[in-house]
Amino acid sequence: MNHSRLWPFSLNCSDLPYFSSVTFDDTWLWHLRFGHLNFGSLKFLVRKNLVIGLPFINYPNKKCESCILRKKHRDPFPKNKAWRAKKPLQLIHLDLCSVEVPSNGGSKYFITFIDDFSRKT
């Protein structure tokens, strides 16, 4: 662990089959260069000649793992199941926050309180 409390992580991309198979195919390379743009849109760019040097794009027979994970979503919390306070100060939410630069008085932390009933801080 370093001074900023992060764990160092080294990754050798040449040993991973996902990265090695993606970087050698022009279709995947352009998919990554355009921030995981879908292949239909890449074909549109080729058809309209909107990008100089963009080769013909084939639909790959593999799926992009990052795109699949990005499309996943969580169901929202059910609104009728959440318990809410019936009167002021019955339930208080609080957060303790820290800042990197101390205040003029030397404080590095602050706390917020939110009343669940009135939503006042």
N, C-alpha and C positions, 0 to 999 in steps of 0.2 A: 504494500500500500504506500502511495506517495504522500506528499505533504497536503494535497487537496482531497485526501481520503478517497481516491479512486484506485481501483485495482488495475495494474497494467495488463494488457491483453494483446498478444501477438498472433497474427493469423497468416499462415502461408497459403495463399490462394491457389498456387499451382498444385497443391495436393488435394484440393476439393474438386470432386467431379462436377458439381454444379457450376462453379466459376470457370473451370477449364473448358467445359462444353459450350458455355454461353459465349465466351469471348472469341471463339474461332469462327462463328457463324455470323455473317453480315446482318442477317435479319435480327438476331438477338442483340448484336452490337448496337444497331440503330434503335431497337426497342429500349435499351438501357440509356443510350445517349439522350433520347427524348423524354426521359423521366418516366419510363414504363408506359409510354403511349400505346394504346391498343393497336393491333396489327391492321385492322380495317382503316384506321386513320392514317397509318403509315402508308398503306396502299393508295389512299386518296392523295397524299402528298406526292407520291411518285406519279400517279395518273395526271395530276394537274401541273406537274413539273415545278413544284413550289420550293424544292430544296435542291441546290446544286450538289451533284455528286451522290445523291441518294440512289442506291441500286434497286432493282426490282425486288419487291418484298413478297416472300411466300409465307403462307400461314404455317407456323411450326406444328409439329406433331406432339410437342411437349408443352406443358403449362408453366408459366412463370410463378414460382413459389411466392415471391413478394407480392405480385398482383392478387393472388388468391388470398393471402393473409390480409391485404389491404381491404378487400371487399367484405371481410367478415365484420359482423357488428354484434353488439350486445343488445339484448332486449331492454327497454327502459324499465325503471323501477315502477311497479304498479302504484298508481296514485291513491287508490282507495285503501290499500293495505298499510300505508305509512301512518304511524301514530303521530298526532299533532297535539300540542299543548292546548288545554281548554281555558287557561287563565294565564295572566302575565307572571313571569318568573317561575313557572312550573317546570320548564325545561330550558336550560341554557346551553348553547353551543359555544365552545371556545377554541381558539387556535393560538399556539405559542409560535412566534416567528423570530428568526434571527436575521441580522443584517451583517454584511462583511465590514462595512465602514461604521465605526462607532459614532454615536451622536455627539453633540458638543459636551454633554454631561458624561460621556463615556459609556452610555448604555448600548448594548448590542442586541437586546431582545425587546419585543413588544408583544402584547397579548390582546386579542380581540374577543369580545363577548357579544353574542347575538341571542336575543330573547326569541324563542321559537314561536310564541303566540303573536307578538307584535312585529317581529322581524326588525326591531330597533337594535342598534349597536351601542 
